[in-house]
Amino acid sequence: MNNKNIKLPSVEEMLQSGVHFGHQVKRWYPIMSKYIHGVENKSHVIDLYKTYELLGKSCDFLYGVAKSGKQIVIVGTKRQATLAVEKYAKECGALYANQRWLGGTFTNFDSVKSSWTELQRLEKGKAVNEFVKYTKKEQLLIERKIEKLNLVVGGIQNMEKFPGAIIVVDVKKEATAVHEANAYNIPVVGIVDTNSNPTNINYVIPANDDAIKSINLLLAVLSSAIKAGYEDHKKELEKPAEKPEEKTSVKAKEVKKDAVKKTKAKASK
């Protein structure tokens, strides 16, 4: 890992959080064999030394994406991941989808964008009491629509264009998000369990994607890398612009050179 300011959890800490627990042997995906340490109680045990190494590489990548100012989306809609996804996304300044991945978010971007544009319009109207003139039933319908849109696109409503990367908790469950990202060459950082296919994941983090402790630990580290990247990006933007150096013409340089020669010649006399 290149960025020394980002602290990775030790193998012992990952062990305590259950990051090493894979699925039952009969449910494994063969390509994951290189990330598996062994078998215990008919379930696979993930090699945490490889997890540590690949987690570091993922952090370096995400830091770089954030430092460049590009947006990052964290995707995790399974029950165990919902709270952690929202919490860490908000902490680091990333976007998120934690209730449902709306099909077409990338592949039908303009159409999906209209959904969060509508959400923003309704929330703005509610904030300025625009709907008080409506009947109670109409106000209730508007409130329900806002709640529904918030669940689906609330976490990605500030997405202006395709993100620089997405982080996926459980690449098997979020197969649609992975497929859409692959279609537009958006890099995928994935928490991949032993029952999942790592083939289309750019940055694989072999780990338990079911345990709440495991998900929290990994997202905490990844979000710290993103936060550090965005902070450094902000610092660069705040730096005063340097004045471009005045370019000296070739002719001016020659004149200066001749003057120096003449001065030396006079001095020697």
C-alpha positions as CSV (number, residue, x, y, z in Angstrom):
1,M,0.0,0.0,0.0
2,N,1.4,3.4,-1.1
3,N,-0.6,5.8,1.1
4,K,0.8,5.6,4.6
5,N,-2.0,7.8,6.1
6,I,-4.6,5.0,5.5
7,K,-4.4,2.4,8.2
8,L,-5.4,-1.1,7.2
9,P,-6.8,-3.6,9.7
10,S,-4.4,-6.3,10.8
11,V,-5.0,-9.9,10.0
12,E,-6.0,-10.4,13.7
13,E,-8.6,-7.6,13.5
14,M,-10.0,-9.1,10.3
15,L,-10.1,-12.5,12.0
16,Q,-12.1,-11.1,15.0
17,S,-14.6,-9.5,12.6
18,G,-15.1,-12.8,10.7
19,V,-13.8,-11.6,7.4
20,H,-12.3,-15.1,6.8
21,F,-15.6,-17.0,6.9
22,G,-16.5,-18.2,3.4
23,H,-19.5,-20.2,2.2
24,Q,-20.1,-24.0,2.4
25,V,-17.8,-26.0,0.1
26,K,-20.7,-27.1,-2.1
27,R,-21.6,-23.5,-2.9
28,W,-18.1,-22.3,-3.9
29,Y,-17.1,-20.7,-7.2
30,P,-14.0,-22.5,-8.4
31,I,-12.2,-19.4,-9.7
32,M,-12.1,-18.2,-6.0
33,S,-9.7,-21.1,-5.2
34,K,-6.6,-18.8,-5.3
35,Y,-8.1,-16.7,-2.4
36,I,-9.0,-19.7,-0.2
37,H,-6.8,-20.8,2.7
38,G,-8.5,-24.1,3.5
39,V,-11.7,-25.8,4.7
40,E,-13.1,-25.9,8.2
41,N,-16.5,-27.5,9.2
42,K,-17.3,-28.0,5.5
43,S,-16.9,-24.3,4.8
44,H,-14.1,-22.5,3.0
45,V,-11.7,-20.2,5.0
46,I,-10.5,-17.2,3.1
47,D,-6.8,-16.4,3.1
48,L,-6.6,-13.1,5.1
49,Y,-3.1,-12.4,4.0
50,K,-4.3,-12.1,0.4
51,T,-7.3,-10.0,1.7
52,Y,-4.9,-7.7,3.4
53,E,-2.8,-7.2,0.3
54,L,-5.8,-6.7,-2.1
55,L,-7.5,-4.4,0.4
56,G,-4.4,-2.2,0.3
57,K,-4.4,-2.1,-3.5
58,S,-8.1,-1.2,-3.5
59,C,-7.5,1.6,-1.1
60,D,-4.7,3.0,-3.2
61,F,-6.9,3.0,-6.3
62,L,-9.9,4.6,-4.5
63,Y,-7.7,7.3,-3.0
64,G,-6.4,8.1,-6.5
65,V,-10.0,8.3,-7.9
66,A,-11.1,10.6,-5.1
67,K,-8.0,12.8,-5.4
68,S,-8.8,13.3,-9.1
69,G,-12.2,14.7,-8.0
70,K,-14.3,11.9,-9.6
71,Q,-17.4,10.5,-7.9
72,I,-17.5,7.1,-6.3
73,V,-20.7,5.1,-5.7
74,I,-21.0,2.4,-2.9
75,V,-23.6,-0.3,-3.7
76,G,-24.9,-2.7,-1.1
77,T,-28.6,-3.4,-0.9
78,K,-28.6,-6.6,1.2
79,R,-30.1,-6.2,4.7
80,Q,-26.7,-6.6,6.5
81,A,-25.1,-3.8,4.4
82,T,-27.8,-1.2,4.3
83,L,-26.9,0.9,7.3
84,A,-23.1,0.6,6.8
85,V,-23.3,1.6,3.2
86,E,-25.2,4.8,4.0
87,K,-23.1,5.6,7.0
88,Y,-19.7,5.3,5.4
89,A,-20.8,6.9,2.1
90,K,-21.9,10.0,3.9
91,E,-18.8,10.1,6.0
92,C,-16.4,10.1,3.0
93,G,-18.5,12.0,0.5
94,A,-19.4,9.1,-1.8
95,L,-22.7,8.4,-3.4
96,Y,-24.6,5.3,-2.5
97,A,-27.4,2.8,-3.3
98,N,-28.5,0.8,-0.3
99,Q,-32.1,-0.1,-0.9
100,R,-32.3,-1.1,-4.5
101,W,-30.1,-0.7,-7.6
102,L,-32.3,0.9,-10.2
103,G,-31.7,-1.0,-13.4
104,G,-30.5,1.4,-16.1
105,T,-28.7,3.8,-13.7
106,F,-25.7,3.7,-16.1
107,T,-27.1,2.1,-19.2
108,N,-30.1,4.4,-19.3
109,F,-28.6,7.3,-17.5
110,D,-30.8,10.1,-18.9
111,S,-34.0,8.3,-18.0
112,V,-32.9,7.5,-14.5
113,K,-31.6,11.0,-14.0
114,S,-35.2,12.3,-14.5
115,S,-36.2,10.4,-11.3
116,W,-33.8,12.3,-9.1
117,T,-34.5,15.5,-10.8
118,E,-38.2,14.9,-9.9
119,L,-37.1,14.1,-6.3
120,Q,-35.2,17.4,-6.0
121,R,-38.1,19.3,-7.4
122,L,-40.5,17.8,-4.9
123,E,-38.2,18.3,-1.9
124,K,-37.6,21.9,-2.9
125,G,-41.3,22.4,-3.2
126,K,-41.9,20.9,0.2
127,A,-39.2,23.0,1.8
128,V,-40.8,26.3,0.6
129,N,-44.4,25.0,1.5
130,E,-45.4,24.9,-2.1
131,F,-47.8,22.1,-1.5
132,V,-49.8,23.6,1.4
133,K,-52.5,24.7,-1.1
134,Y,-53.2,21.1,-2.0
135,T,-55.7,18.8,-0.3
136,K,-54.5,16.6,2.5
137,K,-54.8,13.5,0.3
138,E,-52.7,15.2,-2.5
139,Q,-50.1,16.2,0.1
140,L,-49.9,12.6,1.4
141,L,-49.4,11.3,-2.1
142,I,-46.6,13.7,-2.7
143,E,-45.0,12.7,0.6
144,R,-45.2,9.0,-0.3
145,K,-43.7,9.8,-3.7
146,I,-40.8,11.6,-2.1
147,E,-40.2,8.7,0.3
148,K,-40.3,6.2,-2.6
149,L,-37.9,8.2,-4.8
150,N,-35.5,8.7,-1.8
151,L,-35.3,4.9,-1.3
152,V,-34.4,4.3,-4.9
153,V,-32.3,7.3,-6.0
154,G,-31.8,9.4,-2.9
155,G,-28.2,8.3,-2.4
156,I,-27.2,9.0,-6.1
157,Q,-29.2,12.1,-6.8
158,N,-26.1,14.2,-7.0
159,M,-24.5,12.0,-9.7
160,E,-23.7,14.4,-12.5
161,K,-22.0,11.8,-14.8
162,F,-20.6,8.3,-14.8
163,P,-18.6,7.8,-11.6
164,G,-14.9,7.1,-11.5
165,A,-15.5,3.8,-9.7
166,I,-18.1,1.8,-7.8
167,I,-17.7,-0.3,-4.6
168,V,-19.9,-3.4,-4.5
169,V,-20.8,-5.3,-1.3
170,D,-21.7,-8.8,-2.6
171,V,-21.0,-8.9,-6.3
172,K,-23.3,-11.8,-6.8
173,K,-26.4,-10.0,-5.5
174,E,-25.5,-6.8,-7.2
175,A,-24.8,-8.5,-10.6
176,T,-26.9,-5.8,-12.5
177,A,-24.8,-3.0,-11.1
178,V,-21.5,-4.8,-12.0
179,H,-22.8,-5.6,-15.5
180,E,-23.7,-1.9,-16.1
181,A,-20.4,-0.7,-14.8
182,N,-18.5,-3.2,-17.0
183,A,-20.5,-2.0,-20.0
184,Y,-19.2,1.6,-19.5
185,N,-15.7,0.6,-18.3
186,I,-16.4,1.9,-14.8
187,P,-13.9,0.2,-12.5
188,V,-15.5,-2.1,-9.9
189,V,-14.1,-2.7,-6.4
190,G,-15.9,-5.7,-5.0
191,I,-16.1,-7.5,-1.7
192,V,-16.2,-11.1,-3.1
193,D,-17.2,-14.1,-1.1
194,T,-16.3,-17.7,-2.0
195,N,-19.6,-18.3,-3.8
196,S,-19.1,-15.4,-6.2
197,N,-17.4,-14.9,-9.6
198,P,-14.5,-12.5,-9.4
199,T,-13.9,-12.4,-13.2
200,N,-15.5,-9.0,-14.0
201,I,-14.2,-7.3,-10.8
202,N,-11.3,-4.9,-11.3
203,Y,-10.3,-4.9,-7.7
204,V,-11.2,-8.0,-5.8
205,I,-11.3,-8.0,-2.0
206,P,-11.9,-11.7,-1.0
207,A,-13.9,-11.5,2.2
208,N,-17.1,-12.5,4.0
209,D,-19.9,-10.4,2.5
210,D,-22.6,-11.6,4.8
211,A,-21.4,-10.7,8.4
212,I,-22.2,-7.1,9.5
213,K,-18.9,-6.8,11.3
214,S,-17.0,-7.8,8.2
215,I,-18.9,-5.4,6.0
216,N,-18.4,-2.6,8.5
217,L,-14.7,-3.2,8.9
218,L,-14.0,-3.2,5.2
219,L,-16.2,-0.2,4.3
220,A,-14.6,1.8,7.1
221,V,-11.2,1.3,5.6
222,L,-12.3,1.9,2.0
223,S,-14.2,5.1,3.0
224,S,-11.1,6.4,4.9
225,A,-9.1,6.1,1.6
226,I,-11.9,7.9,-0.3
227,K,-12.1,10.7,2.4
228,A,-8.4,11.2,2.3
229,G,-8.4,11.5,-1.5
230,Y,-11.2,14.1,-1.5
231,E,-9.5,16.1,1.2
232,D,-6.3,16.2,-0.9
233,H,-8.3,17.1,-3.9
234,K,-9.9,20.0,-2.1
235,K,-6.4,21.2,-0.9
236,E,-5.2,21.2,-4.4
237,L,-8.2,23.3,-5.6
238,E,-7.6,25.8,-2.8
239,K,-3.9,26.4,-3.7
240,P,-3.3,29.8,-5.3
241,A,-2.8,29.6,-9.0
242,E,0.9,29.9,-9.9
243,K,1.7,32.6,-12.4
244,P,3.0,31.2,-15.7
245,E,6.7,31.9,-16.2
246,E,7.4,34.5,-18.9
247,K,8.9,32.8,-21.8
248,T,12.1,34.4,-23.0
249,S,12.5,34.5,-26.7
250,V,15.5,32.9,-28.4
251,K,16.5,36.4,-29.7
252,A,16.5,37.9,-26.1
253,K,18.6,35.0,-24.9
254,E,21.2,35.6,-27.6
255,V,21.3,39.4,-26.8
256,K,21.9,38.6,-23.2
257,K,24.6,36.1,-24.1
258,D,26.4,38.7,-26.3
259,A,26.2,41.3,-23.5
260,V,27.9,38.9,-21.1
261,K,30.7,38.2,-23.6
262,K,31.3,41.9,-24.2
263,T,31.5,42.6,-20.4
264,K,34.0,39.8,-19.9
265,A,36.1,41.1,-22.9
266,K,36.2,44.6,-21.4
267,A,37.2,43.2,-18.0
268,S,40.1,41.3,-19.5
269,K,41.5,44.4,-21.2
